[in-house]
Amino acid sequence: MDPEVSLMLHCDPLKALGENQIHVEISDRFNRQSFPEIEQHIEAVWSDRVSKEPWLFNGAKFRLHSAVLSVRENGPVAEHAVRNPTRSQHGEGERLESAGESQGSSPKDEQPCVLTLRLGLTCYKDYLGTNWSREAGRLQSHGRNECADPQAFLAQPLGVGAVVATADGDVVLLRRSQKVAEAAGLLDIPGGHPEPKMLCPEVSEEAICADLLQGKERAVVSEVFSSVCAEISDEVNVPVGSLSKPVFMGIALNHTSAGRPSAEFYVRCTLTTEEVRDLYRRGGPEAHESTEILFLSPAKLFQLNERCPLWSEMCPSAKGAVLLYQRGKGLFAKRPFKKGDTIFIEQPLVSSQFLWNALYKYRACEYCLRALETAEENARRLSGRAALNLPHPELCKVRPDRHQACPHCQVMYCSAECRQAAWEQHHRLLCIGSSHHDPDHPLNKLQDAWRSVHYPPETSSIMIMARMVATIKQAQDKERWQRLFSHFCSRTANEEEEIVHKLLGEKFQGQLSLLRNLFTTALYEDRLSQKLVISSTARAPVYSCCRALVTTAALPTPRRLSPTTTSSSTSALSATSAPERRSVSATWTAASENGVVTAGTRS
């Protein structure tokens, strides 16, 4: 993990939290600990800064001592206390998009979990003299030894930040001005601090204390949440009314300032990316704090990590928010499931049997890959032992009365519905009729060439790509299918191919060229603006199909021949999904419309 940032808390395994699920406990017990030497140091640092920057003022801030997450699990409340000094890593987390749905519920409604923030009070002067001081490390060591809490003598002002998504789904980043005190010139998210002064308008900043906030706990929570929208409005110059209610993602720690905590939120904006960009350019109340606005798509945001060049341009607070956001997306159950329950069924975009399986005559539907014989029948045929019996035959039933063959090439389907669906999607083009055993047919030659260079255990099939191309060629809406298949593209890897060729030698390059030539001979279509072509993988000396979309200029110009072939049946297929090629160890894998590779076993 990046040494500049860590996660103190996120709501694993629950969704992000709304305002009604956040409580606060305010007490002097949660203030910074003190001893004479550090107080003298704080005063010296403050006097020096004020002499250089006389406009500075010492504003009060909330100090985060710790947080307690209470989870109801069909019984007593389970409490998990988290203190802010520790670096921690967690698993998957919150659901951000749906978390706002509970915002309309009353505070009395029973919530699945409640987060209690234990807050004291601190100030900007204490922050400069502790967290932002050259003495921070020594103070942490002293706190660890004296109080068993490395942060005991630090100010720990609670900040807030927001991942702001426009109506187009783009996330807002701001490049900080070179004139700001911290993280100058780096990319940040909108953010700031909740202000105790907003709850005590008649009291001076220096006089604000925990006693004055007793009984105002809900108002403190409201200030934490409303300060998020206020900071977004001031820094990005968008109306507060265009912003959704914030949802709490978690707390990140900035280790460039000794583990300073920041509560990170997710906020949606009803304005489009261009509308937000235009308002930002007009300048808002805090326009001086940043010099540029950038927008990242969700896909790019999820790809951000320490190896990305953009990551090094981001300040720690932005990194922490991104890490929490990345943990807030995923597939989550809304109800309990029992072992063996079907969670969901998804139709693949295209599927195909492994070619070696087909050669060994594993019998499966040519369209959906459902088995056309029982496991016992399969084992008897392959072993040559007609009397072989397998246990639990009731778990592997087939319906031979529903099986149907293509009337032209005799490939088998589990039902009339699958036969018709295959014909309408790709088999009309790929059906080779009586040429099924013709070794000179272009697709038979392609499959033989694939088997000659791609030995078991197989991780993909050239026929997946053939069916993808055939699907596009048969479709009325070709652009839709090209767009769907583009989700399974990791890169147009001509440069990578050259590297792999150097590593694996001329023979590998010759095999790749042979497969490409055979494929384009069988399925070339000059009207298609893009082609699926064979690419290479540097992980092993094998070929991977379904890997890249490249322009037709990258293909050799072939002669056009008649349609192509399809393989027999089995129960295995493989596909690759962006952003990187994956080998899934399962009975079958398939490319689906939402860009996810699914895996499982058909019975």
Salt bridges, closest charged atoms under 4 A:
ASP2 OD2 - LYS319 NZ 2.93
GLU4 OE1 - LYS319 NZ 2.83
GLU25 OE2 - ARG29 NH2 3.03
GLU25 OE1 - ARG118 NE 3.95
GLU39 OE2 - ARG32 NH1 2.91
GLU43 OE2 - LYS125 NZ 2.77
ASP48 OD2 - LYS52 NZ 3.36
GLU53 OE2 - ARG49 NE 2.95
GLU94 OE2 - HIS10 ND1 3.10
GLU97 OE1 - ARG268 NH1 3.91
GLU97 OE2 - LYS329 NZ 2.82
GLU110 OE2 - ARG72 NE 3.91
ASP126 OD2 - ARG32 NH2 3.21
GLU135 OE1 - ARG138 NE 2.61
ASP149 OD2 - ARG83 NH2 3.18
GLU182 OE1 - ARG260 NH2 3.20
ASP188 OD2 - ARG176 NH1 3.54
GLU195 OE2 - LYS61 NZ 2.96
GLU274 OE2 - ARG277 NH2 3.27
ASP278 OD2 - ARG282 NH2 2.65
GLU292 OE1 - ARG175 NE 3.04
GLU313 OE1 - ARG175 NH2 2.83
GLU366 OE2 - ARG467 NH2 2.40
GLU373 OE2 - ARG381 NH2 2.61
GLU376 OE1 - ARG380 NH2 3.31
GLU394 OE2 - HIS392 ND1 3.42
ASP401 OD2 - ARG399 NH2 3.08
GLU417 OE1 - ARG402 NH2 3.23
ASP448 OD1 - ARG451 NH2 2.81
GLU496 OE1 - ARG491 NH1 2.68
GLU496 OE2 - ARG547 NH1 3.61
GLU497 OE2 - ARG516 NH2 3.24
GLU525 OE2 - ARG527 NE 3.17
GLU525 OE1 - ARG560 NH2 3.89
GLU580 OE1 - ARG539 NH2 3.78
GLU593 OE2 - ARG480 NH2 3.29
